[in-house]
């Protein structure tokens, strides 16, 4: 079992920044890749960014150059630094941890960007 807890969401004006954190606990040694997803009202959940255990990353085209994903394996924590936020970034952000044959999800944290 893996437990994931996101934090760092909130309300910010367009152009502002937020840093999301995802703290993992439980069977952390099984965790491989991790990722951030988001879901806006009426939309499907979409991949924002992903990172392997070795630190290789990939990003959705909509956030490339503005968001940075990272992880601190010693602290069992993943981060998402979000800069130059736009109203269309408004969503609930979820973290995901992948272990062999199963994915764990956090409960989500709300990010709201006002124009």
C-alpha positions in Angstrom: 0.0 0.0 0.0 1.1 3.5 -0.8 -0.5 6.7 0.5 -0.1 10.0 -1.3 -0.9 13.4 0.1 -0.9 16.5 -2.1 -0.5 20.0 -0.8 0.3 23.5 -2.0 -2.8 24.3 -4.0 -4.7 27.6 -3.7 -5.9 30.7 -5.4 -3.4 32.8 -7.4 -3.6 35.5 -10.0 -2.7 34.9 -13.6 1.1 35.1 -14.0 1.7 33.9 -10.5 3.3 30.8 -9.2 2.5 27.8 -7.0 4.5 24.8 -5.9 2.6 21.6 -5.3 4.0 18.7 -3.2 3.1 15.1 -3.1 4.3 13.2 -0.1 4.4 9.4 -0.3 4.3 6.9 2.6 3.8 3.2 3.0 5.5 0.8 0.6 7.6 3.5 -1.0 10.4 1.2 -2.1 8.1 -0.2 -4.8 7.4 3.2 -6.4 8.8 3.7 -9.9 7.5 6.6 -12.0 5.4 9.3 -10.6 3.2 11.9 -12.3 0.9 14.9 -11.9 -2.5 14.9 -13.5 -5.2 17.5 -13.5 -9.0 17.6 -14.0 -11.0 20.6 -14.7 -14.8 20.6 -14.4 -16.4 18.8 -17.3 -13.1 17.6 -18.6 -11.3 14.3 -18.5 -8.3 13.9 -16.2 -5.1 14.7 -18.2 -1.4 14.2 -17.7 0.5 17.3 -16.8 4.0 15.9 -16.2 5.7 12.7 -15.3 9.1 11.7 -13.9 10.9 8.4 -13.7 12.8 7.2 -10.7 16.0 8.3 -12.5 14.7 11.8 -13.0 13.7 11.7 -16.7 10.7 13.9 -17.3 8.1 14.6 -19.9 5.4 17.4 -20.0 2.1 18.1 -21.6 2.7 20.7 -24.4 0.4 23.1 -22.6 2.7 23.4 -19.6 6.1 22.9 -21.2 8.4 25.8 -20.3 6.2 26.9 -17.4 6.0 23.9 -15.1 8.8 21.8 -13.6 8.4 18.4 -12.1 10.9 17.0 -9.7 11.3 14.4 -7.0 13.4 14.0 -3.8 13.6 10.2 -3.3 15.3 10.7 0.1 12.2 12.6 1.3 9.7 10.5 -0.7 8.2 13.6 -2.1 7.4 14.8 -5.6 7.0 18.5 -6.6 5.4 20.5 -9.3 6.7 24.1 -9.7 4.1 26.0 -11.7 5.1 29.4 -13.0 3.3 31.9 -15.2 0.0 30.4 -14.3 -3.0 30.9 -16.6 -6.7 30.7 -15.9 -6.9 27.5 -18.1 -4.6 25.9 -15.5 -7.4 25.9 -13.0 -8.2 22.3 -12.0 -7.8 19.8 -9.3 -4.3 18.4 -9.4 -3.6 14.8 -8.5 -0.4 12.9 -8.0 0.1 9.4 -9.1 2.7 6.8 -8.0 3.3 3.7 -10.1 4.3 0.3 -8.7 4.4 -2.9 -10.7 0.8 -3.7 -11.9 -0.8 -0.9 -9.9 -1.2 2.9 -9.7 -1.9 4.9 -6.6 -3.6 8.3 -6.5 -3.7 11.1 -4.1 -6.9 12.9 -3.1 -6.1 16.0 -5.2 -5.5 19.7 -4.4 -7.4 22.6 -6.0 -5.5 25.2 -8.1 -7.5 28.2 -9.1 -6.0 30.9 -11.3 -7.9 34.2 -11.6 -7.7 36.4 -14.6 
